[in-house]
């Protein structure tokens, strides 16, 4: 079915110039999921951290921690911004800085016990989101969506 004969999307007409780009549709899903996770954290008593801090926390490797420059890269923010966010997270008790055992000059950002408390809350909300999306799409289409996104991940996150 070409664009001329395709029915309009639910809720109205396609955007000017045609259907929304796939990248926008993927971002909308990410944004909705992030909104839900931030709300779940707030509801669980973690309302003292910002969305930007949540994004930074999500980039910390569970085991040994992560270098600040890597966190900044993962969150796609400037190193100075990451430093300010880590400073506030450390003051609130979510992270600590530790010596990198592989490089005496480098420091790692690690989750504290309070920082680790947010992980199960976020993971539980992620599971609820996945279940809702699967209910909407069905098992087979959800499996196909995940497979396609995993394949694209190899292209966009080598």
BAFI-3210 file (N, C-alpha, C; in Angstrom, 3 decimals, decimal comma, padded with zeros to 6 digits):
// residues 158
n [1|2|3|4|5|6|7|8|9|10|11|12|13|14|15|16|17|18|19|20|21|22|23|24|25|26|27|28|29|30|31|32|33|34|35|36|37|38|39|40|41|42|43|44|45|46|47|48|49|50|51|52|53|54|55|56|57|58|59|60|61|62|63|64|65|66|67|68|69|70|71|72|73|74|75|76|77|78|79|80|81|82|83|84|85|86|87|88|89|90|91|92|93|94|95|96|97|98|99|100|101|102|103|104|105|106|107|108|109|110|111|112|113|114|115|116|117|118|119|120|121|122|123|124|125|126|127|128|129|130|131|132|133|134|135|136|137|138|139|140|141|142|143|144|145|146|147|148|149|150|151|152|153|154|155|156|157|158]
n.u [000,852|000,713|001,713|-000,287|-002,610|-002,718|-004,313|-005,008|-003,031|-004,045|-005,995|-005,710|-004,344|-001,404|001,851|003,014|004,565|004,629|004,674|005,723|009,226|011,032|012,998|012,019|009,683|010,819|012,165|010,003|008,873|010,981|011,033|008,509|008,790|010,912|009,677|007,803|009,464|010,893|008,722|007,928|010,160|010,030|007,599|008,386|009,840|012,152|012,324|014,119|015,980|016,932|015,691|017,875|019,881|018,961|019,312|022,097|022,741|021,788|023,782|025,861|028,056|027,255|029,022|031,997|031,906|032,052|033,992|034,010|034,183|033,241|030,630|029,646|029,797|028,016|025,614|025,477|026,364|028,222|031,456|031,828|029,197|028,415|030,125|029,067|026,511|027,199|028,425|026,176|024,661|026,363|026,365|023,767|023,861|023,716|025,790|029,343|032,755|035,541|038,856|040,291|041,255|042,772|044,024|045,792|045,436|042,857|039,333|036,513|032,975|030,693|027,781|026,161|024,837|022,314|021,988|021,837|019,353|017,490|017,556|015,987|013,430|013,334|013,792|011,513|009,512|010,300|009,754|006,953|006,282|007,241|005,517|003,030|003,423|003,751|001,233|-000,239|000,890|001,046|002,496|004,121|004,581|005,871|008,156|009,312|009,711|011,592|013,695|014,308|015,112|017,318|018,986|019,397|020,742|023,340|024,245|023,982|025,123|027,891]
n.v [-001,163|002,142|005,515|007,242|005,730|004,737|004,478|007,273|007,821|006,709|009,121|011,223|013,092|012,271|013,620|016,741|016,211|013,499|010,217|009,944|009,971|006,938|007,073|009,133|007,928|005,865|007,382|008,601|006,408|005,808|008,182|008,118|005,813|006,598|008,727|007,289|005,694|007,618|008,744|006,502|006,189|008,563|008,137|006,104|007,332|008,565|011,211|013,246|013,382|014,416|014,182|014,285|013,401|010,821|009,703|009,764|008,083|005,687|004,955|003,927|001,320|-001,706|-003,303|-002,499|000,229|003,356|005,386|008,953|010,317|008,383|008,093|010,644|010,506|008,367|009,495|011,542|014,159|017,101|016,808|018,523|019,040|016,487|016,172|018,085|016,971|014,504|015,444|016,492|014,161|012,674|014,257|013,848|011,238|009,078|008,218|007,516|008,528|006,662|005,306|004,324|001,097|000,334|002,574|004,874|007,625|008,072|008,248|006,422|006,374|005,202|003,350|003,906|002,233|003,399|004,369|001,951|001,117|002,248|000,782|-001,749|-000,606|000,889|-001,201|-002,802|-001,114|-000,943|-003,579|-003,590|-001,771|-003,118|-005,327|-004,082|-003,046|-005,415|-006,565|-004,810|-005,091|-007,823|-011,089|-012,122|-009,877|-008,190|-009,661|-009,551|-006,780|-006,372|-007,961|-006,600|-004,116|-004,931|-005,774|-003,324|-002,056|-003,000|-001,513|001,177|001,342|000,395]
n.w [000,000|-000,975|-000,007|-000,819|-000,775|001,727|004,911|007,120|010,084|013,404|015,023|013,257|010,498|008,512|009,352|007,897|004,789|004,963|006,579|010,032|010,796|011,371|013,350|014,977|015,945|017,450|019,364|020,647|021,954|023,696|025,206|026,431|027,994|029,654|031,011|032,514|034,133|035,612|036,988|038,485|040,137|041,567|042,888|044,555|046,461|045,608|044,729|044,754|042,770|039,513|036,101|034,343|036,066|036,541|034,004|033,884|036,053|035,019|033,325|034,794|035,406|036,975|038,575|039,068|038,714|036,855|034,693|034,720|032,250|030,504|031,426|030,780|028,010|027,488|028,405|026,688|027,160|028,132|029,673|031,828|032,593|033,354|035,529|037,315|037,720|038,902|041,206|042,569|042,825|044,447|046,758|047,532|048,243|046,438|044,783|044,785|044,547|043,490|043,568|040,491|039,903|037,744|036,782|038,346|038,252|037,510|038,334|039,506|039,180|041,379|042,361|045,448|048,384|048,660|046,044|044,710|045,523|043,829|041,519|041,421|041,425|039,062|037,216|037,630|036,691|034,027|033,256|033,518|031,520|029,225|029,309|028,886|026,310|024,929|025,339|023,794|021,198|020,801|021,189|019,070|017,360|019,163|019,679|017,129|016,910|018,958|017,946|015,566|016,599|018,131|016,071|014,738|016,764|016,604|014,500|015,321|017,844|018,101]
ca.u [000,000|001,561|001,306|-001,516|-003,765|-002,657|-005,220|-004,285|-002,780|-005,079|-005,946|-005,635|-003,594|000,043|002,510|003,374|005,705|004,507|004,674|006,817|010,429|011,176|013,806|011,133|008,812|011,618|012,426|008,770|008,779|011,987|010,602|007,384|009,333|011,675|008,702|007,221|010,498|011,117|007,545|007,982|011,197|009,478|006,587|009,046|010,597|013,391|011,957|015,151|016,920|016,352|015,704|019,261|020,621|018,515|020,012|023,494|022,770|021,552|025,014|026,889|028,201|026,879|030,072|033,119|031,690|032,316|034,700|033,159|034,182|032,372|029,267|029,279|029,583|026,781|024,475|025,581|026,469|029,592|032,098|031,571|027,823|028,434|030,776|028,097|025,470|027,793|028,599|024,876|024,287|027,196|025,874|022,491|024,122|023,447|027,040|030,613|033,906|036,546|040,060|040,259|042,397|043,559|044,690|045,877|045,020|041,425|038,361|035,297|031,728|030,044|026,526|026,171|023,689|021,115|021,900|021,393|017,936|016,626|017,625|014,811|012,249|013,403|013,636|010,116|008,729|010,657|009,006|005,548|006,210|007,379|004,286|001,975|003,701|003,468|-000,231|-000,724|001,390|000,998|003,790|004,924|005,040|006,836|009,395|009,866|010,190|012,848|014,729|014,699|015,860|018,617|019,795|019,789|021,701|024,670|024,589|024,015|025,858|028,877]
ca.v [000,000|003,320|006,590|007,858|004,907|004,311|005,232|008,150|007,199|007,001|010,464|012,304|013,055|012,138|014,926|017,281|015,533|012,053|009,598|010,309|009,153|005,831|007,530|009,880|006,962|005,177|008,345|008,770|005,262|006,008|009,281|007,645|004,878|007,381|009,430|006,314|005,274|008,751|008,829|005,376|006,509|009,603|007,503|005,229|008,133|009,075|012,426|014,269|013,340|014,943|013,316|014,233|012,548|009,449|009,268|009,522|006,887|004,514|004,613|003,412|-000,131|-002,212|-003,922|-001,703|001,653|003,860|006,656|010,105|010,614|007,377|008,471|011,805|010,022|007,573|010,392|012,517|015,483|017,554|016,289|019,480|018,809|015,209|016,429|018,769|016,009|013,542|016,154|016,544|012,783|012,285|014,995|013,234|009,877|008,048|007,728|007,917|008,429|005,727|005,181|003,295|000,208|000,190|003,832|005,632|009,019|008,121|007,959|005,751|006,743|003,958|003,466|003,585|001,376|004,187|004,355|000,609|000,960|002,685|-000,173|-002,611|000,205|001,169|-002,469|-003,230|-000,279|-001,393|-004,815|-003,223|-001,143|-004,200|-006,131|-003,292|-002,997|-006,744|-006,694|-004,002|-005,599|-009,269|-011,724|-012,244|-008,564|-007,685|-010,402|-008,990|-005,440|-006,512|-008,486|-005,522|-003,123|-005,524|-005,721|-001,923|-001,689|-003,284|-000,423|002,475|001,261|-000,696]
ca.w [000,000|-001,011|000,889|-001,300|-000,446|003,129|005,780|008,044|011,388|014,402|015,580|012,292|009,251|008,680|009,442|006,588|004,187|005,047|007,916|010,944|010,641|012,317|014,485|015,865|016,608|018,468|020,430|021,400|022,855|024,742|026,069|027,255|028,987|030,619|031,856|033,452|035,088|036,517|037,863|039,427|041,134|042,440|043,727|045,517|047,416|045,030|044,024|044,896|041,653|038,285|034,918|033,863|036,984|036,291|032,781|034,232|036,894|034,174|032,623|035,707|035,404|038,295|039,383|039,557|038,508|035,512|034,635|034,446|030,814|029,876|031,790|029,971|026,641|027,460|028,588|025,598|027,762|028,326|030,887|032,914|033,035|034,079|036,816|038,182|038,078|039,842|042,482|043,242|043,191|045,590|047,927|047,928|048,722|045,424|044,189|045,402|043,659|044,005|042,750|039,444|040,160|036,520|036,467|039,588|038,061|037,174|039,381|039,061|039,843|041,795|043,107|046,877|048,697|048,311|044,590|044,286|045,853|042,732|040,406|041,305|041,110|037,622|036,477|037,727|035,772|032,681|032,993|033,304|030,193|028,239|029,331|028,236|024,875|024,389|025,307|022,669|019,916|020,718|021,447|017,845|016,895|020,136|019,420|015,889|017,225|019,709|017,045|014,661|017,364|018,460|014,851|014,548|017,820|016,076|013,590|015,979|019,110|017,848]
c.u [000,901|000,980|-000,025|-002,751|-003,781|-003,632|-004,424|-004,058|-003,905|-004,902|-005,761|-004,786|-002,114|000,677|002,833|004,610|005,644|004,537|005,886|008,028|010,496|011,961|012,950|010,224|009,564|011,880|011,183|008,557|009,758|011,523|009,465|007,868|010,105|010,739|008,139|008,236|010,774|009,950|007,543|009,020|010,690|008,456|007,172|009,935|011,913|013,120|012,995|016,204|016,194|016,411|017,141|020,112|020,238|019,218|021,472|023,632|022,613|022,814|026,101|026,893|028,028|028,062|031,092|032,908|032,137|033,052|033,754|033,076|033,286|030,913|028,782|028,976|028,276|025,541|024,433|025,529|027,947|030,150|031,837|030,157|027,743|029,067|029,802|026,993|025,982|028,001|027,288|024,407|025,092|026,712|024,567|022,650|023,867|024,705|028,221|031,683|034,930|037,729|039,877|041,469|043,295|044,338|044,654|045,437|043,514|040,566|037,154|034,109|031,011|028,730|026,780|025,005|022,382|020,928|021,411|019,907|017,017|016,559|016,395|013,527|012,205|013,181|012,184|009,247|009,044|009,883|007,526|005,357|006,279|006,100|003,140|002,175|003,406|001,964|-000,802|-000,351|001,147|002,410|004,666|005,443|006,049|008,184|010,089|010,431|011,528|013,979|015,226|015,532|017,232|019,545|020,276|020,817|023,133|025,160|024,819|024,815|026,909|029,759]
c.v [001,229|004,415|007,208|007,057|004,444|005,127|006,154|007,433|007,522|008,424|011,551|012,021|012,823|013,524|015,436|016,573|014,029|011,531|010,042|009,415|008,074|006,267|008,327|008,923|006,212|006,105|008,562|007,622|005,385|007,073|008,853|006,698|005,640|008,147|008,495|005,912|006,388|008,897|007,707|005,636|007,558|009,010|006,601|006,010|008,671|010,331|013,524|014,215|013,765|013,896|013,182|013,339|011,087|008,893|008,941|008,255|005,616|004,066|004,034|001,893|-000,641|-002,630|-002,932|-000,203|002,069|005,188|007,765|010,395|009,631|007,697|009,657|011,381|009,251|008,454|011,478|013,945|015,827|017,001|017,211|019,299|017,523|015,388|017,087|017,807|014,998|014,206|016,177|015,156|012,300|012,978|014,399|011,780|008,761|007,436|008,146|007,821|007,512|005,695|004,075|002,395|000,026|001,443|004,710|007,077|009,146|007,772|007,291|006,318|005,431|004,265|003,152|002,630|002,113|004,214|003,021|000,376|001,382|001,652|-001,081|-001,848|000,479|-000,098|-002,959|-002,411|-000,647|-002,660|-004,537|-002,605|-002,214|-005,034|-005,381|-003,238|-004,350|-006,998|-005,959|-004,629|-007,081|-009,826|-011,717|-010,889|-007,957|-008,368|-009,838|-007,585|-005,512|-006,988|-007,392|-004,478|-003,650|-005,494|-004,295|-001,484|-001,941|-002,190|000,890|002,495|000,167|-000,999]
c.w [000,000|-000,123|000,475|-000,897|001,003|003,960|006,687|009,364|012,347|014,914|014,546|011,086|009,523|008,744|008,046|006,048|004,330|006,456|008,741|010,698|011,728|013,549|015,474|016,631|017,710|019,649|021,275|022,385|024,009|025,732|026,986|028,348|030,067|031,559|032,925|034,520|036,094|037,486|038,896|040,516|042,104|043,402|044,794|046,491|046,909|044,200|044,101|043,794|040,380|037,166|034,380|034,767|036,796|035,056|033,076|035,080|036,067|033,445|033,499|035,662|036,827|039,160|039,917|039,477|037,120|035,602|034,208|032,946|030,059|030,190|030,948|028,536|026,531|027,576|027,508|026,132|027,904|029,639|032,079|033,468|033,842|035,454|037,788|038,628|039,096|041,199|043,266|043,668|044,395|046,865|048,442|048,358|047,719|044,821|045,054|044,324|044,311|043,051|041,723|039,648|038,934|036,160|037,706|039,469|037,873|038,384|038,739|039,835|040,117|042,504|044,574|047,140|048,388|046,792|044,059|044,578|044,708|041,605|040,338|040,979|039,610|036,807|036,505|036,775|034,322|032,313|032,760|031,918|029,111|028,169|028,642|026,727|024,231|024,331|024,097|021,323|019,715|020,830|020,203|017,380|017,863|019,929|018,170|016,125|017,942|018,808|016,101|015,392|017,777|017,244|014,578|015,592|017,357|015,140|014,332|017,284|019,003|019,044]
res [x|x|x|x|x|x|x|x|x|x|x|x|x|x|x|x|x|x|x|x|x|x|x|x|x|x|x|x|x|x|x|x|x|x|x|x|x|x|x|x|x|x|x|x|x|x|x|x|x|x|x|x|x|x|x|x|x|x|x|x|x|x|x|x|x|x|x|x|x|x|x|x|x|x|x|x|x|x|x|x|x|x|x|x|x|x|x|x|x|x|x|x|x|x|x|x|x|x|x|x|x|x|x|x|x|x|x|x|x|x|x|x|x|x|x|x|x|x|x|x|x|x|x|x|x|x|x|x|x|x|x|x|x|x|x|x|x|x|x|x|x|x|x|x|x|x|x|x|x|x|x|x|x|x|x|x|x|x]
***
